[in-house]
Amino acid sequence: MKSDSSENTSALWTILNVSSRGIAVSSKVADTKIGIAPGDQRHMNIAVEIGLLLLLSLIWGSSFTLIKVAADTVPPLTMTAARVTIAALLLVLFVKMRGLSLPRTGATWAAFFVQGLLQSALPFTLISWGEQHIASGLAGVLNATPPMFVLLVAMTTAYGGQRITMQKIAGVVVGLAGVVITIGFQSLGQANTAALLAQAAVLGASLCYALAPMWGRRFAGLPAIVTAAGAMSCAAIMILPAAIIIERPWTLAPTAEATIAVLVLAVLCTAFAMIIYFRLVQTLGPLGTTSGSYLRAGFAVALGIFFLGESFTWSILIGMTLIVLGVIAVTAPLRWPWSKG
């Protein structure tokens, strides 16, 4: 029993290895203990990263359901403030427990503020507000679009030197068509409806999620846990005063279910998820990390149906299918029969 326990503990720390060396450290640990060939080890490392991407997609997919549960009695700014503040405290504590320290340079903290805004403060608030007016599954579907925004940004700014192929351009077109079908042509003709504005807010959050991993690449020299703690602390500094001034959270009366939902959002969907996220930004890159968004959409829709009794219309099904196909075209290196090489 003792041997099994120690092996499980070692595996956990290997998977959640948050050192600045990322995969390389995991490789050394694994090679030392079980003597795996370098080629096989690379495949194992990729499998670990894909496994973490799947786990992150499930965690963030469930966040849409939890937000919907809390949205009736917890307003958007307060929900976001609670999420990021609790998560920041936990992450800073985790940094201290690991014997690490937060950076002390002003430039790094300025970068943390931008990261906190793009990754947490702004998108969390937009989605929380949006889900007051639309179903959690619909929000999840619309939030599957970050990879397309990543490519659009790359096309207009030449970020990362990505090769823009016809396949990727077609993927963006198909994905955007899926967004239009999901929102519905009727809704597009009613620009003043709350539902349409809510869907636009969720798409705005998707743009934030596309920009965040691009900005996050600058923290490659920092352990993932340190980046997560710094960015989340800045998000809390930004959003907490706004929540206090605008929504006066001490006057609220959230239900027990809403309170539990916010706590799970803070601990699991924010603090724990961010450790995985900042590791994946360094190992899989911005496009690879955002490619899990279509899996997140599937989880969001399924959980919304099973736990909240949400309906699933044909337009959402067709739209989600097109979005998924678009994301695959943007992210996957498909080989066509007529292509050379």
Secondary structure, 3 states (H helix, E strand, C coil): CHHHHHHHHHHHHHHCCCCCCCHHHHHHHHHHHHCCCHHHHHHHHHHHHHHHHHHHHHHHHHHHHHHHHHHCCCCHHHHHHHHHHHHHHHHHHHHHHCCCCCCCCHHHHHHHHHHHHHHHHHHHHHHHHHCCCCCHHHHHHHCCCHHHHHHHHHHHHCHHHCCCCHHHHHHHHHHHHHHHHHHCHHHHCCCCCHHHHHHHHHHHHHHHHHHHHHHHHHHCCCCHHHHHHHHHHHHHHHHHHHHHHHHCHHHCCCCHHHHHHHHHHHHHHHHHHHHHHHHHHHHCHHHHHHCCHHHHHHHHHHHHHHHHCCCCCHHHHHHHHHHHHHHHHHHCCCCCCCCCC
